[in-house]
């Protein structure tokens, strides 16, 4: 299937020229601290100012991604799943640019409804991109080294970091309109988030997936002060801990599946430092070979069986399978880095793996702008 060029698509020439123009404009980054301070003074004037900022900023970010989706190497832009994602971005750009300037409260309310619909439109971008990448992987020479695909990995890092930022900006603005927000919430941000509580909830969710996949699941023990809190985005932390615990559960379950020994528990330790809050996830799942460690943060690597190999119809692939797409760790690291943190993996082959999730307490790190 030949790739549909932007000029050959259903979108007008004028719109596509506008995409190119807006894609060359400079982006404006924000920090967690700025979101907190601005959100705590969410007056009608500030609501309108926020909408005016998004009305200009979102088209720039979306245009950049639409342009880049058209010129990917190794024929990735030609994959049907990638074409679908590209068209979602063009649709969203058109919606934003066709919306008139936000001048008053009524304009702002309509704008908020519109960007929320854009957010919903893009809900399935990650699994759809994963399908496109796995389609490409099936077509590549199996002898091709992952290092030769560095340009694809760099693109996906930029793409997903940008997506995190777009969804954070939209989600924060939309959430500020909730009539009865939970206590200590400013939009998406929980000013007194308990990392121990979030880790427990994410662990239970990961165990549920493991139980569904394998029929059993190792225990997960969480250590730390449940009364300790700090400002952060609970949804982001839940996603990261869920992914790390899910990987550990799978490793332990598969290692001890046919053993008479009781599967050892996953251990989570939450430490409160002056600069970072660090969450350590430890397992005894056998570890990762040293040769595989450089690949764990790439998008074409997974220790699990590719779920697409088991399904002839790529459109019906189960996105909620336990593993296999190879996107979990690299995307989790991007979520950590979005607010100035990081994710590190240390493994001992023959024993297990330790994951260190660092979350910045400072809150003044500006979001990366790919």
Secondary structure by P-SEA (a helix, b strand, c coil): ccccccccccccaaaaaaaaaaaabbbbbbcaaaaaaaaaaccaaaaaaaaaaaaccaaaaaaaaaaaaacccccccccaaaaaaaaaaaaaaaaaaaccccccaaaaaaaaaaaaaaaaaacaaaaaaaaaaaaaaaacccccccccaaaaaaaaaaaaaaaaaaaaaaaaaaaaacccccccccccccccccaaaaaaaaaaaaaaaaaaaccbbbbbbbbccccccccccaaaaaaaaaaaaaaaaaaaaaaaccccccbbbbbbbbbbccccbbbbbbbcccccccccccccccccccccccccccccccccccccccccccaaaaaaaaaaaccccbbbbbbbcccbbbbbbbbbcccccccccc
